[in-house]
């Protein structure tokens, strides 16, 4: 039987007889709908004939009570069972105390807070770099304390295991550059200069940059996720209570691994990019590989290779620092670990681009 | 530098831990205000209270994971809060901590987990370190699991391995953060017995954060009860004594919950 309500008026008192089954999953009568134009001075709800009830009944009674309050009518609740009156009391109390919390800030405060946050983040990066330098000093003084085995494991993970993806990306970058260059150079009969274009751009710029971007997505995110998870599991706290700095134990082996493997990977990427260029030059422009090589050597010298390697070392450290910093800053939750990984990739790519621009200016000034 | 354990810690009498006027909190939020208490040597001391009262916060401040806003924590008469880096490192050796989740380093085997503090703080040979790690794991009933990784063992075993690691340097104090959390009553009881055994064998001072009544009445020598509203200690003493004599409804309600108090 559905929820039913019958209203009977005796003098100025309206008796509200509730009956049937009141379930929140079923429709229930509306108090204002039942009342129509009537306006009793007193109402007296009764639930004697109710078979089964849940929050649905409470909501109806609450509606009655609220109507009485707004119209000044008297609501007689004495006839209701004690437990319904208690629940209704809780409903009224929670309704009165639940004030929506306004979290909005005015424009000036928002700008101020955002500025403070950015300054805090920059300070955290400098602080972290300082900690890494101090930890590196400790390692130089006391190399047997360094976790060489972890470092070698990380080298394998971020170096050898990254070879397939670095190979593919570098080869395709070489192919793309060669195609783009060939189209322009062919118009002027300078086909052979595609070798200079590929050689110089891969060795000075694209080899290190593309490897860094690949590793920031692959290794930087993995560092952040691993360290973030360790933080969530209190593993970092356990290190701290033993007086073992997390930077020395966890960060330094990863940083050194990336600092060593990144230039090697960049050199490998250079080679693959040039091979990609040779393939296109031979297939599209008919330039023999030997001619490509000889022409390339007229413009690419050791200083170009060195500038690429220096960039690669810096990019490697940036990827490692960003990944580890974001991992150590992660909130202690699954979502926090995810955010740390995303933030690590964004931070490292941003810093890589900034560093690349600085290198361009510095190398230009130094005439390298 | 002299080892604090050999100079001040064992040479003098007095409490193992002395907390004076400690104010704890995170950022601007104060959780506990102006609290003071002492823990005697060899005592099993429980920090109890309802959820959110600041038990774990207090523990994190005691072991130095968070810096207190005000006040001081002394271990064996030596200030830990205001210690310089070298003194602090010396004091860190005097205590071990068992974290709620065990906090074992997931990339290392149980043996390596226990060995790490020894590698960090001792000049023992790798073979000796290995032997001590095996012994510590045997003490907590994990013989045969030395080369397992944390992911390969159960929650109760992780806690025991965490305890073995906390005991690696034979510390004078061991802190436990909710040791019974997530454990069945039988495993929880076994962990309590292990705590008693550690105290009996080594005379270790034990500080436990818990709201597990069975453990409190079974093994605690003394408790302090924290309260969220008061932001401090509302009762201290032996648990059975407190349950019988306290007139504070918050204390009696907490300690009589579930009728676990032996009649």
Interface residues (C-beta under 8 A of the other chain):
Chain A: X145 X150 X229 X230 X233 X234 X235 X237 X238 X239 X240 X241 X242 X243 X244
Chain B: X60 X63 X64 X65 X88 X89 X92 X93 X95 X96 X97 X99 X100 X101 X103 X104 X105 X106 X107 X116 X117 X120 X121 X162 X165
